[in-house]
Amino acid sequence: MAPIRTYIFFTLNAVRVLSIVSLLLVFASSILVIVNDVEAVNEYDSAKQSSNATSEAFADCEYILNSTVPNQIGGVFWAVINRLFIIFQVITLILSELGWPAAFFDRFFPVLGTQFGLGALGIFQGLIGASVLSQHVDDFTLVAAFFLFIIGCINMLLGLIFRESVKERRSITAWRAGPQNTLPTHLPPAAHLNRAGTSSSGRSFASSTVSASRAGYGFGRQGEKAAGMKGFLISKPLETLPRYAARPTSPPSVAPRSQSPVSEPHFRSSTTAV
């Protein structure tokens, strides 16, 4: 059975592909709507100049016939600008889904960069879909906008579940690199280990680790400062005797003085003394 990481990777990338497809459909439908609106406006203007009875009947309508252009001053301009903005947003979201250029998004548009999840992307897709669905459009544009709105809701849900780690989980380069920060699964047999080899390898590993992590600090004040910043406290060791030193013995006891009087010596002069 494959690990859960595999299912998450393929599920997120499947949603990613569907998101790109829905954005491409909205891109194509927006161009199609612009073409239809321009043709409808041209027909309306030509019929209005020819004093056609049909054009006079639709002169008071809110929208030009067979178009999304409002029948007001500057209606054509704002309708075309609306579609151009949608196309620009769709292109930006497609580049964000492709992850190129990642440095540009991380610096100038971080909500679509690698450090954020899919919540902002889903919100933008939902807004675009709702904007298109709020107008009377043809069937192709209607299906594309509805599809984009559903994918936007899915992306918002995935953004709430996985948060900022979702783009790393679906990244192909991270998938090829494999899981990080895992313990080794293979250990050498214990019969081939000895104390000398273990101690020497342990000392070499410790020295290489310390030299790599404490490079540039030295053995003085800088090293102590760096250790203090990381939460380590360097205290003075207690003064103890080495294991091979003999324990101090108690001094020999002195016998108490006797209370009996001591007789003083008596000297007698010699006859031969000078």
DADAFEN-V833674 format. One line per field, one symbol per residue. psi: psi as a letter, one per 20 degrees, with the letter a starting at -180 (. if undefined). Layout:
# DADAFEN-V833674
psi->???
This chain:
# DADAFEN-V833674
psi->pqrhhgggghghhghgghggghhhghgghgghhgghggghhghgghhhhjlqhghhhjhjqhqqpkrjpqmrpjggghgghghhgggghggghghhhikpphhghhghmhijaiirbjghghgghhggghhhiirorrgghggghgghhghghghhghhhgiciihhhhjphghghhrqrlqqqipqqqihjqrhghghghghggghhgghhhkpihajchhhhghhhhjjppoqpqqoqqrhiqqqpqqqppppqqqiqqppqqpqpqqijq.
